[in-house]
Amino acid sequence: MEVKILGTGCPKCKNLEKITRDVVESNGYDATITKVTDIVEIMKYGVMSTPALVVNENVEIKGRVPSADEINEVLKKY
């Protein structure tokens, strides 16, 4: 699965990236995590408020930092 963290580098964006990496590692998901910081790329996803979590090109969460449990529930679907 391909996971993208959309954000410009603010503390919330960094927090989402850390939590997501922890969830992927602790659950053994086969995932590639990339960070997208280019505002033009972020806007291509229709995201106006960061951070955002994108899984396999689907925007799943945007504008907030979810809990680890919530991220796990999203990733389980893939």
mmJSON file of the N, C-alpha and C atoms, coordinates in Angstrom:
{"data_MODEL":{"atom_site":{
"group_PDB":["ATOM","ATOM","ATOM","ATOM","ATOM","ATOM","ATOM","ATOM","ATOM","ATOM","ATOM","ATOM","ATOM","ATOM","ATOM","ATOM","ATOM","ATOM","ATOM","ATOM","ATOM","ATOM","ATOM","ATOM","ATOM","ATOM","ATOM","ATOM","ATOM","ATOM","ATOM","ATOM","ATOM","ATOM","ATOM","ATOM","ATOM","ATOM","ATOM","ATOM","ATOM","ATOM","ATOM","ATOM","ATOM","ATOM","ATOM","ATOM","ATOM","ATOM","ATOM","ATOM","ATOM","ATOM","ATOM","ATOM","ATOM","ATOM","ATOM","ATOM","ATOM","ATOM","ATOM","ATOM","ATOM","ATOM","ATOM","ATOM","ATOM","ATOM","ATOM","ATOM","ATOM","ATOM","ATOM","ATOM","ATOM","ATOM","ATOM","ATOM","ATOM","ATOM","ATOM","ATOM","ATOM","ATOM","ATOM","ATOM","ATOM","ATOM","ATOM","ATOM","ATOM","ATOM","ATOM","ATOM","ATOM","ATOM","ATOM","ATOM","ATOM","ATOM","ATOM","ATOM","ATOM","ATOM","ATOM","ATOM","ATOM","ATOM","ATOM","ATOM","ATOM","ATOM","ATOM","ATOM","ATOM","ATOM","ATOM","ATOM","ATOM","ATOM","ATOM","ATOM","ATOM","ATOM","ATOM","ATOM","ATOM","ATOM","ATOM","ATOM","ATOM","ATOM","ATOM","ATOM","ATOM","ATOM","ATOM","ATOM","ATOM","ATOM","ATOM","ATOM","ATOM","ATOM","ATOM","ATOM","ATOM","ATOM","ATOM","ATOM","ATOM","ATOM","ATOM","ATOM","ATOM","ATOM","ATOM","ATOM","ATOM","ATOM","ATOM","ATOM","ATOM","ATOM","ATOM","ATOM","ATOM","ATOM","ATOM","ATOM","ATOM","ATOM","ATOM","ATOM","ATOM","ATOM","ATOM","ATOM","ATOM","ATOM","ATOM","ATOM","ATOM","ATOM","ATOM","ATOM","ATOM","ATOM","ATOM","ATOM","ATOM","ATOM","ATOM","ATOM","ATOM","ATOM","ATOM","ATOM","ATOM","ATOM","ATOM","ATOM","ATOM","ATOM","ATOM","ATOM","ATOM","ATOM","ATOM","ATOM","ATOM","ATOM","ATOM","ATOM","ATOM","ATOM","ATOM","ATOM","ATOM","ATOM","ATOM","ATOM","ATOM","ATOM","ATOM","ATOM","ATOM","ATOM","ATOM","ATOM","ATOM","ATOM"],
"id":[1,2,3,4,5,6,7,8,9,10,11,12,13,14,15,16,17,18,19,20,21,22,23,24,25,26,27,28,29,30,31,32,33,34,35,36,37,38,39,40,41,42,43,44,45,46,47,48,49,50,51,52,53,54,55,56,57,58,59,60,61,62,63,64,65,66,67,68,69,70,71,72,73,74,75,76,77,78,79,80,81,82,83,84,85,86,87,88,89,90,91,92,93,94,95,96,97,98,99,100,101,102,103,104,105,106,107,108,109,110,111,112,113,114,115,116,117,118,119,120,121,122,123,124,125,126,127,128,129,130,131,132,133,134,135,136,137,138,139,140,141,142,143,144,145,146,147,148,149,150,151,152,153,154,155,156,157,158,159,160,161,162,163,164,165,166,167,168,169,170,171,172,173,174,175,176,177,178,179,180,181,182,183,184,185,186,187,188,189,190,191,192,193,194,195,196,197,198,199,200,201,202,203,204,205,206,207,208,209,210,211,212,213,214,215,216,217,218,219,220,221,222,223,224,225,226,227,228,229,230,231,232,233,234],
"type_symbol":["N","C","C","N","C","C","N","C","C","N","C","C","N","C","C","N","C","C","N","C","C","N","C","C","N","C","C","N","C","C","N","C","C","N","C","C","N","C","C","N","C","C","N","C","C","N","C","C","N","C","C","N","C","C","N","C","C","N","C","C","N","C","C","N","C","C","N","C","C","N","C","C","N","C","C","N","C","C","N","C","C","N","C","C","N","C","C","N","C","C","N","C","C","N","C","C","N","C","C","N","C","C","N","C","C","N","C","C","N","C","C","N","C","C","N","C","C","N","C","C","N","C","C","N","C","C","N","C","C","N","C","C","N","C","C","N","C","C","N","C","C","N","C","C","N","C","C","N","C","C","N","C","C","N","C","C","N","C","C","N","C","C","N","C","C","N","C","C","N","C","C","N","C","C","N","C","C","N","C","C","N","C","C","N","C","C","N","C","C","N","C","C","N","C","C","N","C","C","N","C","C","N","C","C","N","C","C","N","C","C","N","C","C","N","C","C","N","C","C","N","C","C","N","C","C","N","C","C","N","C","C","N","C","C"],
"label_atom_id":["N","CA","C","N","CA","C","N","CA","C","N","CA","C","N","CA","C","N","CA","C","N","CA","C","N","CA","C","N","CA","C","N","CA","C","N","CA","C","N","CA","C","N","CA","C","N","CA","C","N","CA","C","N","CA","C","N","CA","C","N","CA","C","N","CA","C","N","CA","C","N","CA","C","N","CA","C","N","CA","C","N","CA","C","N","CA","C","N","CA","C","N","CA","C","N","CA","C","N","CA","C","N","CA","C","N","CA","C","N","CA","C","N","CA","C","N","CA","C","N","CA","C","N","CA","C","N","CA","C","N","CA","C","N","CA","C","N","CA","C","N","CA","C","N","CA","C","N","CA","C","N","CA","C","N","CA","C","N","CA","C","N","CA","C","N","CA","C","N","CA","C","N","CA","C","N","CA","C","N","CA","C","N","CA","C","N","CA","C","N","CA","C","N","CA","C","N","CA","C","N","CA","C","N","CA","C","N","CA","C","N","CA","C","N","CA","C","N","CA","C","N","CA","C","N","CA","C","N","CA","C","N","CA","C","N","CA","C","N","CA","C","N","CA","C","N","CA","C","N","CA","C","N","CA","C","N","CA","C","N","CA","C","N","CA","C","N","CA","C","N","CA","C"],
"label_alt_id":[null,null,null,null,null,null,null,null,null,null,null,null,null,null,null,null,null,null,null,null,null,null,null,null,null,null,null,null,null,null,null,null,null,null,null,null,null,null,null,null,null,null,null,null,null,null,null,null,null,null,null,null,null,null,null,null,null,null,null,null,null,null,null,null,null,null,null,null,null,null,null,null,null,null,null,null,null,null,null,null,null,null,null,null,null,null,null,null,null,null,null,null,null,null,null,null,null,null,null,null,null,null,null,null,null,null,null,null,null,null,null,null,null,null,null,null,null,null,null,null,null,null,null,null,null,null,null,null,null,null,null,null,null,null,null,null,null,null,null,null,null,null,null,null,null,null,null,null,null,null,null,null,null,null,null,null,null,null,null,null,null,null,null,null,null,null,null,null,null,null,null,null,null,null,null,null,null,null,null,null,null,null,null,null,null,null,null,null,null,null,null,null,null,null,null,null,null,null,null,null,null,null,null,null,null,null,null,null,null,null,null,null,null,null,null,null,null,null,null,null,null,null,null,null,null,null,null,null,null,null,null,null,null,null],
"label_comp_id":["MET","MET","MET","GLU","GLU","GLU","VAL","VAL","VAL","LYS","LYS","LYS","ILE","ILE","ILE","LEU","LEU","LEU","GLY","GLY","GLY","THR","THR","THR","GLY","GLY","GLY","CYS","CYS","CYS","PRO","PRO","PRO","LYS","LYS","LYS","CYS","CYS","CYS","LYS","LYS","LYS","ASN","ASN","ASN","LEU","LEU","LEU","GLU","GLU","GLU","LYS","LYS","LYS","ILE","ILE","ILE","THR","THR","THR","ARG","ARG","ARG","ASP","ASP","ASP","VAL","VAL","VAL","VAL","VAL","VAL","GLU","GLU","GLU","SER","SER","SER","ASN","ASN","ASN","GLY","GLY","GLY","TYR","TYR","TYR","ASP","ASP","ASP","ALA","ALA","ALA","THR","THR","THR","ILE","ILE","ILE","THR","THR","THR","LYS","LYS","LYS","VAL","VAL","VAL","THR","THR","THR","ASP","ASP","ASP","ILE","ILE","ILE","VAL","VAL","VAL","GLU","GLU","GLU","ILE","ILE","ILE","MET","MET","MET","LYS","LYS","LYS","TYR","TYR","TYR","GLY","GLY","GLY","VAL","VAL","VAL","MET","MET","MET","SER","SER","SER","THR","THR","THR","PRO","PRO","PRO","ALA","ALA","ALA","LEU","LEU","LEU","VAL","VAL","VAL","VAL","VAL","VAL","ASN","ASN","ASN","GLU","GLU","GLU","ASN","ASN","ASN","VAL","VAL","VAL","GLU","GLU","GLU","ILE","ILE","ILE","LYS","LYS","LYS","GLY","GLY","GLY","ARG","ARG","ARG","VAL","VAL","VAL","PRO","PRO","PRO","SER","SER","SER","ALA","ALA","ALA","ASP","ASP","ASP","GLU","GLU","GLU","ILE","ILE","ILE","ASN","ASN","ASN","GLU","GLU","GLU","VAL","VAL","VAL","LEU","LEU","LEU","LYS","LYS","LYS","LYS","LYS","LYS","TYR","TYR","TYR"],
"label_asym_id":["A","A","A","A","A","A","A","A","A","A","A","A","A","A","A","A","A","A","A","A","A","A","A","A","A","A","A","A","A","A","A","A","A","A","A","A","A","A","A","A","A","A","A","A","A","A","A","A","A","A","A","A","A","A","A","A","A","A","A","A","A","A","A","A","A","A","A","A","A","A","A","A","A","A","A","A","A","A","A","A","A","A","A","A","A","A","A","A","A","A","A","A","A","A","A","A","A","A","A","A","A","A","A","A","A","A","A","A","A","A","A","A","A","A","A","A","A","A","A","A","A","A","A","A","A","A","A","A","A","A","A","A","A","A","A","A","A","A","A","A","A","A","A","A","A","A","A","A","A","A","A","A","A","A","A","A","A","A","A","A","A","A","A","A","A","A","A","A","A","A","A","A","A","A","A","A","A","A","A","A","A","A","A","A","A","A","A","A","A","A","A","A","A","A","A","A","A","A","A","A","A","A","A","A","A","A","A","A","A","A","A","A","A","A","A","A","A","A","A","A","A","A","A","A","A","A","A","A","A","A","A","A","A","A"],
"label_entity_id":["1","1","1","1","1","1","1","1","1","1","1","1","1","1","1","1","1","1","1","1","1","1","1","1","1","1","1","1","1","1","1","1","1","1","1","1","1","1","1","1","1","1","1","1","1","1","1","1","1","1","1","1","1","1","1","1","1","1","1","1","1","1","1","1","1","1","1","1","1","1","1","1","1","1","1","1","1","1","1","1","1","1","1","1","1","1","1","1","1","1","1","1","1","1","1","1","1","1","1","1","1","1","1","1","1","1","1","1","1","1","1","1","1","1","1","1","1","1","1","1","1","1","1","1","1","1","1","1","1","1","1","1","1","1","1","1","1","1","1","1","1","1","1","1","1","1","1","1","1","1","1","1","1","1","1","1","1","1","1","1","1","1","1","1","1","1","1","1","1","1","1","1","1","1","1","1","1","1","1","1","1","1","1","1","1","1","1","1","1","1","1","1","1","1","1","1","1","1","1","1","1","1","1","1","1","1","1","1","1","1","1","1","1","1","1","1","1","1","1","1","1","1","1","1","1","1","1","1","1","1","1","1","1","1"],
"label_seq_id":[1,1,1,2,2,2,3,3,3,4,4,4,5,5,5,6,6,6,7,7,7,8,8,8,9,9,9,10,10,10,11,11,11,12,12,12,13,13,13,14,14,14,15,15,15,16,16,16,17,17,17,18,18,18,19,19,19,20,20,20,21,21,21,22,22,22,23,23,23,24,24,24,25,25,25,26,26,26,27,27,27,28,28,28,29,29,29,30,30,30,31,31,31,32,32,32,33,33,33,34,34,34,35,35,35,36,36,36,37,37,37,38,38,38,39,39,39,40,40,40,41,41,41,42,42,42,43,43,43,44,44,44,45,45,45,46,46,46,47,47,47,48,48,48,49,49,49,50,50,50,51,51,51,52,52,52,53,53,53,54,54,54,55,55,55,56,56,56,57,57,57,58,58,58,59,59,59,60,60,60,61,61,61,62,62,62,63,63,63,64,64,64,65,65,65,66,66,66,67,67,67,68,68,68,69,69,69,70,70,70,71,71,71,72,72,72,73,73,73,74,74,74,75,75,75,76,76,76,77,77,77,78,78,78],
"pdbx_PDB_ins_code":[null,null,null,null,null,null,null,null,null,null,null,null,null,null,null,null,null,null,null,null,null,null,null,null,null,null,null,null,null,null,null,null,null,null,null,null,null,null,null,null,null,null,null,null,null,null,null,null,null,null,null,null,null,null,null,null,null,null,null,null,null,null,null,null,null,null,null,null,null,null,null,null,null,null,null,null,null,null,null,null,null,null,null,null,null,null,null,null,null,null,null,null,null,null,null,null,null,null,null,null,null,null,null,null,null,null,null,null,null,null,null,null,null,null,null,null,null,null,null,null,null,null,null,null,null,null,null,null,null,null,null,null,null,null,null,null,null,null,null,null,null,null,null,null,null,null,null,null,null,null,null,null,null,null,null,null,null,null,null,null,null,null,null,null,null,null,null,null,null,null,null,null,null,null,null,null,null,null,null,null,null,null,null,null,null,null,null,null,null,null,null,null,null,null,null,null,null,null,null,null,null,null,null,null,null,null,null,null,null,null,null,null,null,null,null,null,null,null,null,null,null,null,null,null,null,null,null,null,null,null,null,null,null,null],
"Cartn_x":[0.854,0.0,0.893,0.397,1.135,0.453,1.207,0.684,1.437,0.682,1.293,0.808,1.742,1.426,1.545,0.443,0.458,0.599,1.612,1.799,3.089,3.115,4.251,5.391,5.204,6.274,5.951,4.709,4.297,4.327,4.273,4.288,3.175,1.974,0.884,1.209,1.82,2.184,3.237,4.218,5.262,4.683,3.724,3.076,2.296,1.552,0.807,1.767,2.884,3.86,4.399,4.735,5.277,4.256,3.025,1.984,1.739,1.676,1.434,2.558,3.799,4.938,4.881,4.526,4.415,3.337,2.185,1.075,1.479,2.11,2.537,3.535,4.505,5.533,4.948,4.134,3.626,2.622,1.981,1.005,1.55,2.789,3.416,2.812,2.242,1.674,2.79,2.527,3.454,3.099,3.76,3.4,4.649,4.544,5.562,5.001,5.723,5.251,6.117,5.451,6.169,5.549,6.358,5.914,5.807,4.682,4.474,4.406,5.4,5.451,5.179,5.187,4.952,3.48,3.208,1.832,1.032,1.667,0.97,0.535,1.405,1.058,-0.075,0.001,-1.033,-2.387,-2.4,-3.651,-4.253,-3.439,-3.948,-4.887,-4.73,-5.603,-6.874,-6.991,-8.163,-8.12,-6.937,-6.766,-6.431,-7.27,-7.04,-6.533,-6.632,-6.204,-5.352,-4.116,-3.207,-3.129,-2.68,-2.135,-3.231,-2.822,-3.766,-3.084,-3.906,-3.431,-4.063,-3.208,-3.667,-3.196,-4.119,-3.773,-4.193,-3.216,-3.468,-4.233,-3.793,-4.337,-5.738,-6.225,-7.512,-7.268,-7.812,-7.687,-8.603,-8.014,-8.781,-9.054,-8.063,-8.204,-7.53,-8.175,-7.53,-7.89,-6.957,-7.193,-7.033,-6.562,-6.397,-5.442,-5.019,-4.17,-5.052,-5.272,-6.112,-5.337,-6.058,-5.416,-4.784,-3.894,-3.272,-4.329,-5.336,-6.411,-7.174,-7.428,-8.159,-7.325,-6.035,-5.159,-5.138,-5.068,-5.068,-6.349,-7.491,-8.773,-8.771,-8.203,-8.118,-7.223,-6.059,-5.099,-5.584,-6.388,-6.934,-7.761,-8.41,-9.265,-8.465,-7.165,-6.344,-5.496],
"Cartn_y":[-1.174,0.0,1.228,2.276,3.528,4.559,5.052,6.027,7.333,8.416,9.741,10.631,11.375,12.381,13.718,14.439,15.747,16.817,17.652,18.728,19.474,20.707,21.575,21.472,20.7,20.539,21.128,21.48,22.024,20.919,21.265,20.242,19.194,19.607,18.638,17.649,18.143,17.274,16.257,16.718,15.824,14.8,15.213,14.306,13.22,13.6,12.628,11.624,12.105,11.205,10.205,10.686,9.815,8.749,9.178,8.232,7.194,7.643,6.73,5.706,6.159,5.237,4.224,4.681,3.783,2.721,3.142,2.208,1.176,1.627,0.718,-0.298,0.19,-0.695,-1.683,-1.202,-2.065,-3.105,-2.84,-3.784,-4.599,-4.333,-5.1,-4.875,-3.698,-3.404,-3.274,-3.765,-3.602,-2.277,-1.225,0.119,0.944,1.768,2.758,4.106,4.792,6.087,7.188,8.15,9.303,10.571,11.607,12.912,13.843,14.489,15.444,16.839,17.671,19.011,20.129,19.786,20.787,21.183,22.441,22.932,22.685,22.742,22.494,21.034,20.126,18.706,18.446,19.087,18.915,19.374,20.483,21.027,20.123,19.325,18.39,17.352,17.122,16.183,16.862,18.167,18.89,19.174,19.086,19.306,20.771,21.432,22.842,23.035,21.999,22.074,20.843,21.088,19.992,19.807,18.679,17.56,16.692,15.827,14.891,13.539,12.502,11.13,10.594,10.174,9.636,8.187,7.28,5.866,5.421,4.908,4.46,5.516,6.754,7.921,8.33,7.8,8.211,9.047,10.266,11.112,10.539,10.082,9.441,10.383,11.178,12.087,13.391,14.516,15.801,16.832,17.748,18.89,18.637,17.436,17.146,15.972,15.783,14.643,13.6,12.466,11.414,10.595,9.793,8.894,7.722,7.022,5.839,4.794,4.65,3.681,4.029,5.303,5.727,5.465,5.748,5.481,3.987,3.176,1.725,1.257,1.81,1.432,1.779,2.919,3.322,2.353,2.061,1.206,-0.224,-0.688,-2.057,-2.281,-1.215,-1.342,-1.677,-1.44,-1.651,-2.892],
"Cartn_z":[0.0,0.0,0.0,-0.623,-0.695,0.206,1.173,2.128,1.93,1.839,1.712,2.845,3.397,4.403,3.693,3.605,2.957,4.024,3.875,4.834,4.561,4.986,4.679,5.689,6.744,7.72,9.082,9.296,10.59,11.648,12.923,13.978,13.834,13.419,13.241,12.128,11.056,9.933,10.368,11.128,11.625,12.581,13.385,14.334,13.584,12.542,11.741,11.109,10.609,9.996,11.029,12.211,13.254,13.671,13.933,14.354,13.259,12.01,10.891,10.769,10.868,10.799,11.942,13.134,14.292,14.062,13.529,13.278,12.224,11.157,10.092,10.641,11.413,11.954,12.974,13.889,14.961,14.457,13.311,12.769,11.598,11.219,10.151,8.778,8.549,7.229,6.199,4.995,3.885,3.216,3.659,3.179,2.902,1.879,1.576,2.002,2.874,3.369,2.776,2.147,1.609,2.154,2.218,2.717,1.515,1.355,0.262,0.878,0.568,1.157,0.141,-1.141,-2.183,-2.198,-1.978,-1.851,-3.129,-4.291,-5.556,-5.621,-5.206,-5.176,-4.189,-3.031,-2.0,-2.542,-3.242,-3.767,-4.848,-5.523,-6.528,-5.911,-4.611,-3.904,-3.389,-3.621,-3.15,-1.657,-1.085,0.349,0.583,1.361,1.66,3.084,3.886,5.279,5.601,6.002,6.32,7.828,8.289,7.54,6.946,6.01,5.402,5.225,5.298,5.114,3.839,2.897,1.624,1.534,1.236,1.089,-0.312,-1.062,-2.443,-3.243,-3.111,-3.822,-3.363,-2.26,-1.699,-0.447,-0.424,0.765,1.837,2.927,3.995,5.167,5.534,6.676,6.292,6.609,6.321,7.367,7.573,8.452,9.938,10.316,11.742,11.915,13.161,13.491,14.167,13.52,14.092,15.13,15.864,16.831,16.083,16.764,16.174,15.835,16.701,16.438,15.163,14.967,13.768,12.506,12.575,11.431,11.139,12.188,12.023,11.331,11.723,11.093,9.605,9.258,7.844,7.078,7.626,6.923,6.785,7.74,7.697,6.443,5.95,4.769,3.506,3.555,2.372,2.499],
"occupancy":[1.0,1.0,1.0,1.0,1.0,1.0,1.0,1.0,1.0,1.0,1.0,1.0,1.0,1.0,1.0,1.0,1.0,1.0,1.0,1.0,1.0,1.0,1.0,1.0,1.0,1.0,1.0,1.0,1.0,1.0,1.0,1.0,1.0,1.0,1.0,1.0,1.0,1.0,1.0,1.0,1.0,1.0,1.0,1.0,1.0,1.0,1.0,1.0,1.0,1.0,1.0,1.0,1.0,1.0,1.0,1.0,1.0,1.0,1.0,1.0,1.0,1.0,1.0,1.0,1.0,1.0,1.0,1.0,1.0,1.0,1.0,1.0,1.0,1.0,1.0,1.0,1.0,1.0,1.0,1.0,1.0,1.0,1.0,1.0,1.0,1.0,1.0,1.0,1.0,1.0,1.0,1.0,1.0,1.0,1.0,1.0,1.0,1.0,1.0,1.0,1.0,1.0,1.0,1.0,1.0,1.0,1.0,1.0,1.0,1.0,1.0,1.0,1.0,1.0,1.0,1.0,1.0,1.0,1.0,1.0,1.0,1.0,1.0,1.0,1.0,1.0,1.0,1.0,1.0,1.0,1.0,1.0,1.0,1.0,1.0,1.0,1.0,1.0,1.0,1.0,1.0,1.0,1.0,1.0,1.0,1.0,1.0,1.0,1.0,1.0,1.0,1.0,1.0,1.0,1.0,1.0,1.0,1.0,1.0,1.0,1.0,1.0,1.0,1.0,1.0,1.0,1.0,1.0,1.0,1.0,1.0,1.0,1.0,1.0,1.0,1.0,1.0,1.0,1.0,1.0,1.0,1.0,1.0,1.0,1.0,1.0,1.0,1.0,1.0,1.0,1.0,1.0,1.0,1.0,1.0,1.0,1.0,1.0,1.0,1.0,1.0,1.0,1.0,1.0,1.0,1.0,1.0,1.0,1.0,1.0,1.0,1.0,1.0,1.0,1.0,1.0,1.0,1.0,1.0,1.0,1.0,1.0,1.0,1.0,1.0,1.0,1.0,1.0,1.0,1.0,1.0,1.0,1.0,1.0],
"B_iso_or_equiv":[0.0,0.0,0.0,0.0,0.0,0.0,0.0,0.0,0.0,0.0,0.0,0.0,0.0,0.0,0.0,0.0,0.0,0.0,0.0,0.0,0.0,0.0,0.0,0.0,0.0,0.0,0.0,0.0,0.0,0.0,0.0,0.0,0.0,0.0,0.0,0.0,0.0,0.0,0.0,0.0,0.0,0.0,0.0,0.0,0.0,0.0,0.0,0.0,0.0,0.0,0.0,0.0,0.0,0.0,0.0,0.0,0.0,0.0,0.0,0.0,0.0,0.0,0.0,0.0,0.0,0.0,0.0,0.0,0.0,0.0,0.0,0.0,0.0,0.0,0.0,0.0,0.0,0.0,0.0,0.0,0.0,0.0,0.0,0.0,0.0,0.0,0.0,0.0,0.0,0.0,0.0,0.0,0.0,0.0,0.0,0.0,0.0,0.0,0.0,0.0,0.0,0.0,0.0,0.0,0.0,0.0,0.0,0.0,0.0,0.0,0.0,0.0,0.0,0.0,0.0,0.0,0.0,0.0,0.0,0.0,0.0,0.0,0.0,0.0,0.0,0.0,0.0,0.0,0.0,0.0,0.0,0.0,0.0,0.0,0.0,0.0,0.0,0.0,0.0,0.0,0.0,0.0,0.0,0.0,0.0,0.0,0.0,0.0,0.0,0.0,0.0,0.0,0.0,0.0,0.0,0.0,0.0,0.0,0.0,0.0,0.0,0.0,0.0,0.0,0.0,0.0,0.0,0.0,0.0,0.0,0.0,0.0,0.0,0.0,0.0,0.0,0.0,0.0,0.0,0.0,0.0,0.0,0.0,0.0,0.0,0.0,0.0,0.0,0.0,0.0,0.0,0.0,0.0,0.0,0.0,0.0,0.0,0.0,0.0,0.0,0.0,0.0,0.0,0.0,0.0,0.0,0.0,0.0,0.0,0.0,0.0,0.0,0.0,0.0,0.0,0.0,0.0,0.0,0.0,0.0,0.0,0.0,0.0,0.0,0.0,0.0,0.0,0.0,0.0,0.0,0.0,0.0,0.0,0.0],
"pdbx_formal_charge":[null,null,null,null,null,null,null,null,null,null,null,null,null,null,null,null,null,null,null,null,null,null,null,null,null,null,null,null,null,null,null,null,null,null,null,null,null,null,null,null,null,null,null,null,null,null,null,null,null,null,null,null,null,null,null,null,null,null,null,null,null,null,null,null,null,null,null,null,null,null,null,null,null,null,null,null,null,null,null,null,null,null,null,null,null,null,null,null,null,null,null,null,null,null,null,null,null,null,null,null,null,null,null,null,null,null,null,null,null,null,null,null,null,null,null,null,null,null,null,null,null,null,null,null,null,null,null,null,null,null,null,null,null,null,null,null,null,null,null,null,null,null,null,null,null,null,null,null,null,null,null,null,null,null,null,null,null,null,null,null,null,null,null,null,null,null,null,null,null,null,null,null,null,null,null,null,null,null,null,null,null,null,null,null,null,null,null,null,null,null,null,null,null,null,null,null,null,null,null,null,null,null,null,null,null,null,null,null,null,null,null,null,null,null,null,null,null,null,null,null,null,null,null,null,null,null,null,null,null,null,null,null,null,null],
"auth_seq_id":[1,1,1,2,2,2,3,3,3,4,4,4,5,5,5,6,6,6,7,7,7,8,8,8,9,9,9,10,10,10,11,11,11,12,12,12,13,13,13,14,14,14,15,15,15,16,16,16,17,17,17,18,18,18,19,19,19,20,20,20,21,21,21,22,22,22,23,23,23,24,24,24,25,25,25,26,26,26,27,27,27,28,28,28,29,29,29,30,30,30,31,31,31,32,32,32,33,33,33,34,34,34,35,35,35,36,36,36,37,37,37,38,38,38,39,39,39,40,40,40,41,41,41,42,42,42,43,43,43,44,44,44,45,45,45,46,46,46,47,47,47,48,48,48,49,49,49,50,50,50,51,51,51,52,52,52,53,53,53,54,54,54,55,55,55,56,56,56,57,57,57,58,58,58,59,59,59,60,60,60,61,61,61,62,62,62,63,63,63,64,64,64,65,65,65,66,66,66,67,67,67,68,68,68,69,69,69,70,70,70,71,71,71,72,72,72,73,73,73,74,74,74,75,75,75,76,76,76,77,77,77,78,78,78],
"auth_comp_id":["MET","MET","MET","GLU","GLU","GLU","VAL","VAL","VAL","LYS","LYS","LYS","ILE","ILE","ILE","LEU","LEU","LEU","GLY","GLY","GLY","THR","THR","THR","GLY","GLY","GLY","CYS","CYS","CYS","PRO","PRO","PRO","LYS","LYS","LYS","CYS","CYS","CYS","LYS","LYS","LYS","ASN","ASN","ASN","LEU","LEU","LEU","GLU","GLU","GLU","LYS","LYS","LYS","ILE","ILE","ILE","THR","THR","THR","ARG","ARG","ARG","ASP","ASP","ASP","VAL","VAL","VAL","VAL","VAL","VAL","GLU","GLU","GLU","SER","SER","SER","ASN","ASN","ASN","GLY","GLY","GLY","TYR","TYR","TYR","ASP","ASP","ASP","ALA","ALA","ALA","THR","THR","THR","ILE","ILE","ILE","THR","THR","THR","LYS","LYS","LYS","VAL","VAL","VAL","THR","THR","THR","ASP","ASP","ASP","ILE","ILE","ILE","VAL","VAL","VAL","GLU","GLU","GLU","ILE","ILE","ILE","MET","MET","MET","LYS","LYS","LYS","TYR","TYR","TYR","GLY","GLY","GLY","VAL","VAL","VAL","MET","MET","MET","SER","SER","SER","THR","THR","THR","PRO","PRO","PRO","ALA","ALA","ALA","LEU","LEU","LEU","VAL","VAL","VAL","VAL","VAL","VAL","ASN","ASN","ASN","GLU","GLU","GLU","ASN","ASN","ASN","VAL","VAL","VAL","GLU","GLU","GLU","ILE","ILE","ILE","LYS","LYS","LYS","GLY","GLY","GLY","ARG","ARG","ARG","VAL","VAL","VAL","PRO","PRO","PRO","SER","SER","SER","ALA","ALA","ALA","ASP","ASP","ASP","GLU","GLU","GLU","ILE","ILE","ILE","ASN","ASN","ASN","GLU","GLU","GLU","VAL","VAL","VAL","LEU","LEU","LEU","LYS","LYS","LYS","LYS","LYS","LYS","TYR","TYR","TYR"],
"auth_asym_id":["A","A","A","A","A","A","A","A","A","A","A","A","A","A","A","A","A","A","A","A","A","A","A","A","A","A","A","A","A","A","A","A","A","A","A","A","A","A","A","A","A","A","A","A","A","A","A","A","A","A","A","A","A","A","A","A","A","A","A","A","A","A","A","A","A","A","A","A","A","A","A","A","A","A","A","A","A","A","A","A","A","A","A","A","A","A","A","A","A","A","A","A","A","A","A","A","A","A","A","A","A","A","A","A","A","A","A","A","A","A","A","A","A","A","A","A","A","A","A","A","A","A","A","A","A","A","A","A","A","A","A","A","A","A","A","A","A","A","A","A","A","A","A","A","A","A","A","A","A","A","A","A","A","A","A","A","A","A","A","A","A","A","A","A","A","A","A","A","A","A","A","A","A","A","A","A","A","A","A","A","A","A","A","A","A","A","A","A","A","A","A","A","A","A","A","A","A","A","A","A","A","A","A","A","A","A","A","A","A","A","A","A","A","A","A","A","A","A","A","A","A","A","A","A","A","A","A","A","A","A","A","A","A","A"],
"auth_atom_id":["N","CA","C","N","CA","C","N","CA","C","N","CA","C","N","CA","C","N","CA","C","N","CA","C","N","CA","C","N","CA","C","N","CA","C","N","CA","C","N","CA","C","N","CA","C","N","CA","C","N","CA","C","N","CA","C","N","CA","C","N","CA","C","N","CA","C","N","CA","C","N","CA","C","N","CA","C","N","CA","C","N","CA","C","N","CA","C","N","CA","C","N","CA","C","N","CA","C","N","CA","C","N","CA","C","N","CA","C","N","CA","C","N","CA","C","N","CA","C","N","CA","C","N","CA","C","N","CA","C","N","CA","C","N","CA","C","N","CA","C","N","CA","C","N","CA","C","N","CA","C","N","CA","C","N","CA","C","N","CA","C","N","CA","C","N","CA","C","N","CA","C","N","CA","C","N","CA","C","N","CA","C","N","CA","C","N","CA","C","N","CA","C","N","CA","C","N","CA","C","N","CA","C","N","CA","C","N","CA","C","N","CA","C","N","CA","C","N","CA","C","N","CA","C","N","CA","C","N","CA","C","N","CA","C","N","CA","C","N","CA","C","N","CA","C","N","CA","C","N","CA","C","N","CA","C","N","CA","C","N","CA","C","N","CA","C","N","CA","C","N","CA","C"],
"pdbx_PDB_model_num":[1,1,1,1,1,1,1,1,1,1,1,1,1,1,1,1,1,1,1,1,1,1,1,1,1,1,1,1,1,1,1,1,1,1,1,1,1,1,1,1,1,1,1,1,1,1,1,1,1,1,1,1,1,1,1,1,1,1,1,1,1,1,1,1,1,1,1,1,1,1,1,1,1,1,1,1,1,1,1,1,1,1,1,1,1,1,1,1,1,1,1,1,1,1,1,1,1,1,1,1,1,1,1,1,1,1,1,1,1,1,1,1,1,1,1,1,1,1,1,1,1,1,1,1,1,1,1,1,1,1,1,1,1,1,1,1,1,1,1,1,1,1,1,1,1,1,1,1,1,1,1,1,1,1,1,1,1,1,1,1,1,1,1,1,1,1,1,1,1,1,1,1,1,1,1,1,1,1,1,1,1,1,1,1,1,1,1,1,1,1,1,1,1,1,1,1,1,1,1,1,1,1,1,1,1,1,1,1,1,1,1,1,1,1,1,1,1,1,1,1,1,1,1,1,1,1,1,1,1,1,1,1,1,1]
}}}
